[in-house]
Every structure is written in C-alpha cells, then in structure tokens.
Amino acid sequence: MKPLALLLFLSVAATAAEQSVHYSVRGLFQPDRKAVLINAAKALENCRLVGVDYDTARATFTYDDEAKGFKKAKPEQILQQIDNQIRKMTNYTFTLVPPVALPEAALKRIDFTIEGLDCLGCSYGAYNTVATLEGVERATANFHDGKLIILIDPDKTSRQVVAEVLKKKEIKVVEAAPK
C-alpha cells in the first residue's frame, strides 16, 4: 500500500470507531450554565462534548468505542462513564440522563413566579427541588426574571403536585391575580 493510501486508510479507520450519543442534562437550569458545562467538558477523557441545546436541555457527545472504558460497553455503561466525568468536573451540579422518550408536543408547560428567586443559588435550589420529581421532564429556574418553568408528562404529575412540593420546601410561589 502506498504511504498516502495507508494514511488515508488509517484516518478513515480512526474515525470509524467514533460514536455519538445524546443525553438530557440536569443542571442546565439557566442559559449561562451552558457555558459552564462546555468549559468543564474540555477536560473529558476519551470523549468530547460536541453540542449543547439549552432549550431542550440536551447534549451530544462523541467517544471512541475502542478507548478505555468504552470498548465493548453497553449504552448504559457509556452513559455512566461520561456522566461520572461530568459530575466530578462540575462538583456534581450536572448530571446526564437518557433523553426524554415523549415527543415535545406531549409535554405540558407549567410556569411559576417564585418570590425571592434573586440569585444563582436560589435558582439552583428551586430547580433542584423539581428537576428530579417523577413526571418532570425538563425545568429551568432563572433569577433574572424570577421564573421557574417546568415541562411535565401530564400523565405522571400536575401543577398542583409540583406546587405542593415547592411549598413543602418553603419555596414561595407568587400566585397570579385572577383576571
């Protein structure tokens, strides 16, 4: 084989092992958190972050399926490998989970105005209170506008259930005045 042909063959063979995976990201509760995730992901080993969509809270990673930790790994093991790295790099403020199975149209949006939602820590606290609730598929909490926005599976939870959880955690929801 000629040197150029060999180089081309090796280049194709090297990229053939690269795989892409898509995960939902917990901890992406404000737009500026996207930059935090991107910066932290620069230190990933044997994989890399290639895209983050704040609106859907999804991230795309590529990895070499021949690299340590990924060779012959099952999909859940790949998720665990990448998630463990992301968690450690971000002091456990980001978590990767399998993507939402429901189509976007099946989700119901719930908006809350939260009293005292005026800093990043408060936003994270409100977000963290609801993000892992059964039926909550995505959430954002933004101290710039004092809003907590949640997308739920209406077959698994409701506005009332989420409001009760917030109240139990002493997070005060500002009720809209009747029209």
C-alpha positions, 0 to 999 in steps of 0.5 A: 500500500502506498504511504498516502493510501495507508494514511488515508486508510488509517484516518478513515479507520480512526474515525470509524470507531467514533460514536455519538450519543445524546443525553438530557442534562440536569443542571442546565437550569439557566442559559449561562450554565451552558457555558459552564458545562462546555468549559468543564467538558474540555477536560473529558477523557476519551470523549468530547462534548460536541453540542449543547441545546439549552432549550431542550436541555440536551447534549451530544457527545462523541467517544471512541468505542475502542478507548478505555472504558468504552470498548465493548460497553453497553449504552448504559455503561457509556452513559455512566462513564461520561456522566461520572466525568461530568459530575466530578468536573462540575462538583456534581451540579450536572448530571446526564440522563437518557433523553426524554422518550415523549415527543415535545408536543406531549409535554405540558408547560407549567410556569411559576413566579417564585418570590425571592428567586434573586440569585444563582443559588436560589435558582439552583435550589428551586430547580433542584427541588423539581428537576428530579420529581417523577413526571418532570421532564425538563425545568429551568429556574432563572433569577433574572426574571424570577421564573421557574418553568417546568415541562411535565408528562401530564400523565405522571404529575400536575401543577398542583403536585409540583406546587405542593412540593415547592411549598413543602420546601418553603419555596414561595410561589407568587400566585397570579391575580385572577383576571 
